[in-house]
Amino acid sequence: MINDTGAAGEERYSIDWAYEFAVDGNVGYSYSCLSELPDGSIGVYYEKYDSWSRDQLHLKNILSFEKYTISQLKTS
């Protein structure tokens, strides 16, 4: 949650990480992009891996896109 602190400059807003959401179970991911979409939902585009071991990375079909509503993200 983003809070307006009333301060000026970089200190004007603070973030309260009140919720957490597991996007794709126990896999690793990197190079993610999180954005509000025109319909008000949240889009997550990310590069996923099914292993943290560099020797076991599967580099096929690793780009994923998920779409969620705010309600879905707040209830998990």
C-alpha positions as CSV (number, residue, x, y, z in Angstrom):
1,M,0.0,0.0,0.0
2,I,1.4,3.4,-0.9
3,N,1.0,6.1,1.9
4,D,1.5,9.8,1.5
5,T,3.7,10.9,4.4
6,G,3.2,14.6,3.9
7,A,6.9,15.1,3.5
8,A,8.6,16.7,0.5
9,G,10.7,15.1,-2.2
10,E,11.7,11.4,-2.1
11,E,10.3,11.0,1.4
12,R,6.8,11.9,0.3
13,Y,5.6,8.3,0.0
14,S,6.2,5.2,1.9
15,I,5.3,1.6,1.0
16,D,3.6,-0.8,3.4
17,W,4.0,-4.4,2.0
18,A,0.7,-5.5,3.6
19,Y,0.1,-8.4,1.1
20,E,2.1,-11.1,-0.5
21,F,1.2,-13.3,-3.5
22,A,3.0,-16.3,-4.9
23,V,2.8,-15.9,-8.7
24,D,4.1,-19.3,-9.8
25,G,4.6,-21.7,-6.9
26,N,8.2,-22.6,-6.0
27,V,9.9,-21.7,-9.2
28,G,12.5,-18.9,-9.6
29,Y,12.0,-15.9,-11.8
30,S,13.8,-12.8,-12.9
31,Y,13.4,-9.8,-15.2
32,S,9.8,-9.2,-14.1
33,C,7.5,-6.4,-15.1
34,L,4.4,-5.5,-13.0
35,S,1.9,-3.0,-14.5
36,E,-1.6,-1.8,-14.1
37,L,-3.5,-2.6,-17.4
38,P,-6.1,-0.4,-19.1
39,D,-8.9,-2.5,-17.6
40,G,-7.7,-1.9,-14.0
41,S,-6.2,-5.4,-13.6
42,I,-2.6,-6.1,-12.9
43,G,-0.3,-7.8,-15.4
44,V,2.8,-9.6,-14.5
45,Y,5.3,-10.5,-17.3
46,Y,8.3,-12.5,-16.1
47,E,11.0,-14.9,-17.0
48,K,10.6,-18.1,-15.0
49,Y,12.9,-21.0,-14.2
50,D,12.0,-24.4,-12.7
51,S,15.4,-24.6,-11.0
52,W,17.8,-22.2,-9.3
53,S,20.8,-24.3,-10.5
54,R,22.4,-22.8,-13.5
55,D,23.2,-26.3,-14.8
56,Q,19.5,-27.2,-14.7
57,L,17.9,-24.1,-16.2
58,H,15.4,-24.9,-18.9
59,L,15.5,-22.1,-21.4
60,K,12.4,-23.2,-23.4
61,N,9.0,-21.5,-22.9
62,I,10.2,-19.4,-20.0
63,L,8.4,-16.1,-20.6
64,S,5.1,-16.0,-18.8
65,F,2.3,-13.5,-18.5
66,E,-0.3,-13.6,-15.7
67,K,-3.2,-11.3,-15.2
68,Y,-4.9,-10.6,-11.8
69,T,-7.5,-8.4,-10.3
70,I,-6.7,-6.4,-7.2
71,S,-9.1,-8.5,-5.2
72,Q,-7.3,-11.7,-6.2
73,L,-4.0,-10.2,-5.0
74,K,-5.3,-8.9,-1.7
75,T,-6.9,-12.2,-0.6
76,S,-3.9,-14.4,-1.0
